[in-house]
Amino acid sequence: MTAETDWGGVPSVLRMILGRQLEELRTRAGLSYAEAGAAIGVSHSTIRRMEAAKVARLRLTDAEKLLQVYGVTDQREIDTFLQSVREANKRGWWHTYRDVMPDWFAAYLSLEQAALHIRAYENQFVHELLQTEDYARALLTSAGPHAPAEATERRVALRMRRQELLARPAPPRLWVVMDETVLRWPVGGPEVMRAQLDHLIEVNRLPQVTVQIMPFANGPHPALRAGAFHLFRFRARELPDIAYLNSLVGAVYLDKAEEVVVYREALDRLSAQAAPARRTEALLGTLRKEL
């Protein structure tokens, strides 16, 4: 699955759920893509795109007609599905930041905000959900030295807004493994790094956050050549685990079981090889003293 322009935010994840529900209903009704499309006056490719969440918006009239074609008669089930369609078509809160973020990143934010579990490996920089404002500003400034100051500040604001999910009533479980290299890059200088390490110590005490450090002394590890990546898990049974990899010009979202398992197993090996989570605070404290 590759990233597409999508300003729907969390609703884009909801469209994935609705698409899989429509696929299940069509299969149960014994209809092909072409038969379902013909029944509501659209092409077979449109039905495929609906089920794959590759449409920008799921039209309410199309959804209602499909439910009828698939034999759904329970009015409460119909009302619930149509209300979900309405929600899926709403824009996410980050729509207002579209001027300072690439189109493909909206899909990532959708996954991040909807996830039950977020696991990640970071080999260069502190995970974005764990960055201080000054660290984020220094990093974004160095990455875009010619960007207007106002644009940089909006990117910082977006990053800080994302972190609010860790403080919401039902936060996701965040488990991050970071190379020691991450904590030795002098981003923003010693003062910024000391504050960043203090922040990591603080957030690592949250019950929903686990931070592990991969010390230099542990030597090469399974993901050394892979680069940073994320693995998302969701509450909805319709959604598979999704692995996310990004580059300077785009992102890839993997949802095929045989591909995702490679990254899940890599994270399992990383977690086993990294310093135990109970040692994280001590390691961060030692690194802080060296600054």
SULJOHU-V683246 format. One line per field, one symbol per residue. phi: phi as a letter, one per 30 degrees, with the letter a starting at -180 (. if undefined). A space follows every 10 residues. Layout:
# SULJOHU-V683246
phi=???
This chain:
# SULJOHU-V683246
phi=.cdbdacdie eddddddddd dddddddddi cdeddddddc ibdddddede dchccdbcdd ddddddeddd idcddddddd dddddddddd ddddedcddb bdeddddddd dedcddbbca cbcbbeeddc dddddddddd dddbdcdeed dddddddddd deddddcdeb dddcbbcbde eedcdddije dddddddddd dddddddcbb bbccdeddie bececdidab bcbbddddcd dbcbbbbdbl bbccbdeddd dddddddddd dddddeedce dddddddddd d
